[in-house]
Amino acid sequence: MKRPYADLIGLTKKDLIKKMGDEFNFYPDTTWIYLLSKSFFGRKTYLIIHFEEEIVKSAEARKTYGNIYKTKL
C-alpha cells in the first residue's frame, strides 16, 4: 500500500514551495506545517513535513480540534 504524501519525500524546499506554496512557513525551519482542510465544527487537518538538509524526509497528516504543535514523527 502506498503511503499518503510519499510523493513529497525527496523534494527540496524550493520544489515543495512550487508544488504547495509557502503557507507562512519560516524557510530555514526543519518542520513546515500546511493546513489542508477545516470542517464546519472546527476540526482541522494539517500536513506536517520534516526536512533534513533542505530535503523532505517525512510527511504526515494529522487531525486536531485545537492548535497543532511541532512534534517529531
URHU-V12080 format. One record per residue. PSI is psi in whole degrees, -180 to 180 (999 if undefined). OMEGA is omega in degrees with one decimal (NA if undefined). D_CENTER is the distance of its C-alpha to the mean C-alpha in Angstrom with 2 decimals. Layout:
PSI;OMEGA;D_CENTER
PSI;OMEGA;D_CENTER
This chain:
134;-179.7;20.68
135;177.9;17.63
138;176.3;14.30
141;178.5;11.74
16;178.1;9.28
-25;179.5;11.80
-13;178.0;12.52
-23;-178.4;9.52
130;178.9;11.08
-10;177.7;13.50
150;173.0;12.34
169;178.2;13.10
-40;179.3;11.37
-42;178.2;14.00
-40;180.0;13.44
-40;177.6;9.76
-41;177.8;11.15
-37;-176.3;13.92
-40;-171.2;12.00
-9;-176.0;9.51
176;-176.7;11.09
-24;174.3;10.55
34;178.4;9.94
25;175.8;11.93
141;177.9;9.79
116;-169.9;12.50
-46;-178.0;12.94
-11;-177.2;14.52
151;-179.8;12.06
-4;176.4;10.77
128;176.1;7.57
148;-179.3;5.27
132;176.2;4.16
134;173.5;4.87
117;-178.4;7.95
-42;-179.3;8.87
162;177.8;12.36
127;-178.5;15.02
171;178.5;18.26
-35;-177.7;21.75
3;175.6;21.99
4;177.4;18.97
128;-176.9;16.62
145;174.7;13.02
124;-179.0;10.19
148;170.3;6.66
120;-179.4;3.48
124;-176.5;3.02
129;177.5;3.64
138;-179.5;7.36
150;166.8;9.98
119;-179.2;13.71
49;175.3;16.06
11;-179.3;13.79
137;178.5;12.71
123;178.3;9.56
-30;178.4;10.98
152;178.0;8.73
135;-177.3;5.89
140;174.8;6.71
136;177.3;7.25
143;178.1;9.35
142;-177.7;12.14
159;173.6;14.13
-3;179.7;17.12
-148;176.9;16.64
150;175.6;14.36
140;179.5;11.29
146;177.4;11.91
114;-179.9;10.21
157;177.4;11.62
138;177.9;12.23
999;NA;11.36
